[in-house]
Amino acid sequence: MRKAQAKKLPLAPDPRYNDKLVTRFVNNLMWEGKKSGAFTIFYDALDKVAKQTNERRL
């Protein structure tokens, strides 16, 4: 049994939008530890939505 509770690591913000909520979403989207693939899927989806709605990216 462990003597003390393990410390939680602080959540780093994502590189493009500098937002912790995006990182939390990508962590839930991630499959088998493939974080770079999850970020690619997420960013591509946001780019497609921005293109279809004629919005510019932040």
PLY file of the C-alpha trace (Angstrom):
ply
format ascii 1.0
element vertex 58
property float x
property float y
property float z
element edge 57
property int vertex1
property int vertex2
end_header
0.00 0.00 0.00
1.16 3.51 -0.78
2.21 5.76 2.10
1.03 9.04 0.58
-1.36 10.05 -2.15
0.33 10.58 -5.52
0.59 14.23 -6.54
-1.50 15.42 -9.46
0.51 16.94 -12.28
-0.72 20.34 -13.44
-2.51 20.30 -16.78
-0.51 22.03 -19.49
-2.42 24.24 -21.96
-2.52 23.19 -25.61
0.05 24.71 -28.00
-2.32 26.37 -30.49
-5.02 28.00 -28.36
-3.20 28.03 -25.00
-6.33 26.66 -23.30
-6.51 23.96 -20.62
-10.05 22.96 -21.61
-8.80 21.94 -25.07
-6.15 19.76 -23.43
-8.76 18.11 -21.23
-10.93 17.37 -24.28
-7.97 15.97 -26.24
-6.99 13.77 -23.28
-10.48 12.25 -23.40
-10.32 11.94 -27.19
-6.92 10.23 -27.06
-6.82 6.53 -27.89
-4.02 4.21 -26.68
-1.84 7.15 -25.65
-1.75 8.76 -29.11
-1.95 12.40 -28.04
-0.46 13.86 -31.23
-3.08 12.03 -33.30
-5.84 13.31 -31.05
-4.56 16.89 -31.38
-4.48 16.47 -35.18
-8.08 15.23 -35.24
-9.25 18.06 -32.98
-7.46 20.85 -34.86
-8.58 19.53 -38.26
-12.18 19.44 -37.05
-11.99 23.04 -35.80
-10.42 24.16 -39.09
-13.24 22.50 -41.06
-15.90 24.16 -38.90
-14.21 27.54 -39.25
-14.00 27.12 -43.02
-17.67 26.13 -43.37
-18.86 28.99 -41.18
-16.48 31.50 -42.78
-14.87 32.35 -39.47
-11.23 33.10 -39.07
-9.07 31.13 -36.69
-7.98 32.68 -33.38
0 1
1 2
2 3
3 4
4 5
5 6
6 7
7 8
8 9
9 10
10 11
11 12
12 13
13 14
14 15
15 16
16 17
17 18
18 19
19 20
20 21
21 22
22 23
23 24
24 25
25 26
26 27
27 28
28 29
29 30
30 31
31 32
32 33
33 34
34 35
35 36
36 37
37 38
38 39
39 40
40 41
41 42
42 43
43 44
44 45
45 46
46 47
47 48
48 49
49 50
50 51
51 52
52 53
53 54
54 55
55 56
56 57
